[in-house]
Amino acid sequence: MKDFLYSEKKVFDPVHGFIPFDELEKDLIDSLPFQRLHYIHQLGIAYLVYPGATHTRFEHSLGVMQLVTLMFEKICRSVRPDVFHFVPRKGSAEYLYWRRVLRMSALCHDLGHLPFSHVAEKELLGSLGHEAWTAKIISSAHLQPIWEKLRAEPAYLEDLIGRNIVEDIQKISIGEEKWKASGGKEFTPWERIISELITGDFFGADRIDYLLRDARSTGVVYGLFDYHQLIETLRILPSVEKGTEELQLGIDENGLESCEALLLARHFMHRRIYQYSSVKAYNFHLRRFMLASFASIKFKSVEDFLSLSDIDVIASLTHVAKNQKLPGHSDAKCIIYRQHRFRAVALDERITEKDIQEFKRSEKLNDEEIGWEFHKGEIPSNRLSFPVSKRHVLIQKASNCSDLLLRVPSKKTNWVFITPERDLLLVDFLEHWGAS
């Protein structure tokens, strides 16, 4: 009778179909911090180039919750004998606890985003990025009633009284790297596995959902791949790294092609969407505008942070575009009136920032006429070192199992942005540079 009367909530998602959630998850979804995600565009200002790119962090977060649940249930169901001791049994208190933490973490993982997502994140939020604000929002007064209800309701938490569920949600939401950078302790091996289900660079539900969702919304089909097969073959496996007995997320050999498809999807989506020249140019103008108009804002509280969304930036853009005396006028005009937009030029990987600085100096260009974006960090060399189970027994590195994985380019592109009146000077410089 209880099961018959219990009403599970659900919402229909264009990517994953019906996504179910319970009362506690509904409370989180209905909270002000999560509802704010309705007004944070997933792809920044890319909708000026791809009209369908109007989807938001709200539906993305729901999608991540759906995916990470499927992934967790799979790795707990398909367990090798040599990792049996490591994985909680389905239905146990530990299993139910981590399933709850994962689902709540998936909903929370993007709460700390600035307007238009990543456009001005590094400049306005510093090295800790949006993850630091995500952690603050999770522990804020806005969500405390939900966590109190969570602590009080499930009887199974009595068996895990030593754990702090709010801290676990924070840790799993932002990942080990940002957690340690903010002063937290190292993750346990199990926490590392669980967190990678959301934030992992290769198998993370965050990455999988944004590829699928961005592809569907823009109409650029390169981001579509067989993620069902990837999840079906996901395993917890012994590490292939020498000198360590740590367990890692990996796959059964039948999932290798889906991993190749994921990597290719990421590569082509970067070329056609995330690193497309027109999108980069508009993001450049928006970033400069936000620095001119919002850099002086000091977020002294979570309340201050949550009060700012895309709506406020768009209203400010419209206002500033009409008044040339206001900071950021030229960039606002480029966006609102689509006039005089800078040209975005991808650079040869051999060209350094020093070369562009010398070009700027020699041509007597000012900061209003040129800008650039250079990536300082390299792609991790171990990104393809995840384990692959061959014939369900032998463990090998993924890079040893697939030539295709190694052939997909991984370097990030550096860019120069230049006013249209001066772009021929840059073209001439780049042509002569290549010939020299």
Secondary structure, DSSP 8 states (H G I E B T S, - for coil): -HHHH---EEEEETTTEEEEE-HHHHHHHHSHHHHGGGGSBTTTTGGGTSTT---BHHHHHHHHHHHHHHHHHHHHHS--GGGGGGS--TTSHHHHHHHHHHHHHHHHTTTT-BTTBTTTHHHHH-TTHHHHHHHHHHTSTTTHHHHHHHHHS-GGGGGGTTS-HHHHHHHHHHHHHHHHHTT-----HHHHHHHHHHH-TTT-HHHHHHHHHHHHHH--GGG---HHHHHHTEEEEE--STT---EEEEEEGGGHHHHHHHHHHHHHHIIIIIT-HHHHHHHHHHHHHHHHHHTT----SHHHHHT--HHHHHHHHHHHHT-TTSTTHHHHHHHHS--S--EEEE--TT--HHHHHHHHHHTT--TTTEEEE---S---TTTT--EEEETTTEEEEGGGT-HHHHHS------EEEE-TTTHHHHHHHHHHHHH-
